[in-house]
Amino acid sequence: MANKLEHMNRNWRDGINFMSKLTPRRFFNIVQLVGSYYLSKVSGKPIHYGMPTSISLEPTTSCNLRCPECPSGLRNFTRPTGMLTQETYQKVIDELAPSLSYLIFYFQGEHYLNPKFLEQVKYASQKRIYTATSTNAHYLDDKQAKATIESGLDRLIISIDGTSQETYEQYRIGGKLEKVIEGTRNVIKWKKELKSTTPHVIFQYLVVKPNEHQLEEVKTLAKDLGVDEVAFKTAQIYDYENGSELIPTIEQYSRYKQLPNGKWKIKNKLINHCWKMWHSCVITWDGKVVPCCFDKDAHYQLGAMEDQSFKTVWRGEAYQKFRASLIKSRSEIEMCKNCSEGTKVWA
């Protein structure tokens, strides 16, 4: 019981931290987004008010691992690899800060490979934007762990997909579990030494068939290390129709189900609306604005920060046409066909 209460307290602290950064303007922006989204659902027209309350920024597409369902890991991008520059980054943040509530440094790649990454976190933190990132934790040495705490990062999601090296490396190809554990220890140590309540540290466990037998073990490991939370995530499989060795046998941890004919399908129905198109977007390392994280290769580019303001893109004709096509028939948009909107991503 004491452990459960401590876990709840940690989650409450994270929630309170997020709420403390909600200014009246940011709150009103959320109201506008929610209102216009439901008006669009009712009317069947792309009515939209407000600016994004959440964005995903990509510090880099470079990565040290070779994960089998990741374009970055597979090295099969059709777009170039590079690093988010300070100029592009500050242009985005300076324009969006008044209405932006949540900034996640995440799309493709390992963000600690960008030498300016923690400076970028600090810049957003100084504007009281809630910041989060996801990492494979291989670069969280003592110095980087301390700098992470000092940057003001609010949430640190650490990918740990196994509690033994044998299991871990079946998905995190090229990775070392001992590096993940060492990096986690470094972060927890510096949180304590600097008397910081942030970042909220989460172990993210991507559940696939090779690691589904270690779910309880990762909870124990997280507790022993002092991690705040464990989150079990269902895996996106690109070529799922004919099945995959990665699809879990435990039904609740799979986004897919097998049909009587042996084929597989995604569990959720493709409903003709999507909250993400109203409240958030993704900006790639080179400033391309794309609808969401399912557009890995930026095929649906809606604008570019290189020569446009964000507001021009967000309210532009291309974005409105995309929202309209989604309301009309989401099944005709290729990237939406394997989308988890409407199904459980976190089990």
FENZIZI-V716285 format. One record per backbone hydrogen bond with DSSP energy under -0.5 kcal/mol. CO is the residue of the C=O (numbers start at 0). NH is the residue of the N-H. E is the energy in kcal/mol with one decimal. If there is no record, write none. Layout:
BEGIN
CO;NH;E
CO;NH;E
END
This chain:
BEGIN
0;4;-2.3
1;5;-2.1
2;6;-2.2
3;7;-2.4
4;8;-2.5
5;9;-2.1
6;10;-2.0
7;11;-2.6
8;12;-2.4
9;13;-1.8
10;14;-2.3
11;15;-2.9
12;16;-2.3
13;17;-2.1
14;18;-2.5
15;19;-2.1
16;20;-0.5
17;20;-1.4
18;21;-1.6
20;22;-1.0
22;26;-2.5
23;27;-2.6
24;28;-2.0
25;29;-1.8
26;30;-2.0
27;31;-2.3
28;32;-2.2
29;33;-2.7
30;34;-2.6
31;35;-2.5
32;36;-2.1
33;37;-2.2
34;38;-1.9
35;39;-2.0
36;40;-2.0
37;41;-2.0
38;42;-2.7
39;43;-2.5
44;46;-2.4
52;100;-1.9
52;101;-2.1
53;280;-0.6
54;56;-0.5
54;103;-2.4
55;282;-2.9
56;58;-0.8
56;105;-1.2
58;83;-3.0
61;109;-3.1
66;69;-1.4
69;73;-2.8
70;74;-0.9
70;75;-1.7
81;60;-1.3
84;88;-2.4
85;89;-3.0
86;90;-1.7
87;91;-1.9
88;92;-2.5
89;93;-2.7
90;94;-1.4
91;95;-2.2
92;96;-2.6
95;98;-1.6
95;99;-2.0
100;129;-1.5
101;54;-1.8
102;104;-0.5
102;131;-2.1
103;56;-2.3
103;105;-1.4
104;133;-0.9
107;59;-0.5
108;110;-0.6
109;112;-1.7
110;113;-1.8
112;114;-0.7
113;116;-2.1
115;119;-2.1
116;120;-2.0
117;121;-2.2
118;122;-2.0
119;123;-1.7
120;124;-2.6
121;125;-2.2
122;126;-0.5
123;126;-1.0
123;128;-1.6
124;127;-1.9
129;102;-3.0
130;153;-1.0
130;154;-1.4
131;104;-3.1
132;156;-3.0
134;158;-2.7
136;139;-0.8
138;140;-1.4
140;144;-2.8
141;145;-2.0
142;146;-2.2
143;147;-2.0
144;148;-1.8
145;149;-2.3
146;150;-1.4
147;151;-0.6
147;152;-1.0
148;151;-1.2
153;199;-3.1
154;132;-1.6
154;156;-0.5
155;157;-0.6
155;201;-2.8
156;134;-2.7
156;158;-0.6
157;159;-0.5
157;203;-2.9
163;167;-3.1
164;168;-2.4
166;169;-1.3
166;170;-0.5
167;170;-1.1
167;171;-2.4
170;67;-0.5
170;172;-2.1
171;174;-2.2
172;65;-2.3
175;178;-0.9
175;179;-1.3
176;180;-2.4
177;181;-2.3
178;182;-2.6
179;183;-2.2
180;184;-2.5
181;185;-2.2
182;186;-2.0
183;187;-2.5
184;188;-2.5
185;189;-2.3
186;190;-2.2
187;191;-1.9
188;192;-2.6
189;193;-2.4
190;195;-2.7
191;194;-1.0
198;200;-0.7
199;155;-2.3
199;201;-0.5
200;227;-1.0
200;228;-1.4
201;157;-3.4
201;203;-0.7
202;204;-0.6
202;230;-3.1
203;159;-2.6
203;205;-0.7
204;206;-0.8
204;232;-2.5
205;207;-0.6
206;234;-0.6
207;210;-1.5
207;211;-1.0
208;211;-0.7
210;213;-2.0
211;214;-0.7
213;217;-1.8
214;218;-1.1
215;219;-1.8
216;220;-2.4
217;221;-2.4
218;222;-2.1
219;223;-2.3
220;224;-1.9
221;225;-1.4
221;226;-2.5
228;202;-2.8
230;204;-3.0
230;232;-0.6
231;346;-2.3
232;206;-2.7
234;236;-0.5
237;239;-1.0
239;242;-2.3
240;263;-2.3
243;246;-1.1
245;208;-1.7
248;250;-0.8
249;252;-1.8
250;253;-1.8
252;234;-0.6
254;266;-2.9
256;264;-2.4
258;261;-2.2
262;258;-3.7
264;256;-2.7
268;270;-1.6
270;272;-1.7
273;276;-1.1
274;277;-1.7
274;278;-1.7
275;279;-2.0
278;52;-1.6
278;53;-1.8
280;55;-2.2
281;289;-2.8
282;57;-1.9
283;286;-2.2
284;84;-0.6
286;304;-3.0
287;283;-2.4
287;289;-0.6
288;301;-3.1
288;302;-0.7
289;281;-2.4
291;294;-1.6
293;295;-1.4
294;297;-1.6
297;300;-0.6
299;290;-0.5
302;288;-2.5
303;306;-0.8
303;307;-0.8
308;312;-1.5
309;313;-3.2
310;314;-2.2
312;315;-1.2
315;319;-2.0
316;320;-2.5
317;321;-2.0
318;322;-2.5
319;323;-2.3
320;324;-2.5
321;325;-1.9
322;326;-2.0
323;327;-2.0
324;328;-2.6
328;331;-1.4
329;332;-1.6
331;333;-0.7
332;335;-1.3
332;336;-0.6
333;336;-1.4
334;337;-0.6
335;338;-1.7
339;342;-2.8
342;344;-0.6
344;233;-3.4
344;346;-0.6
END
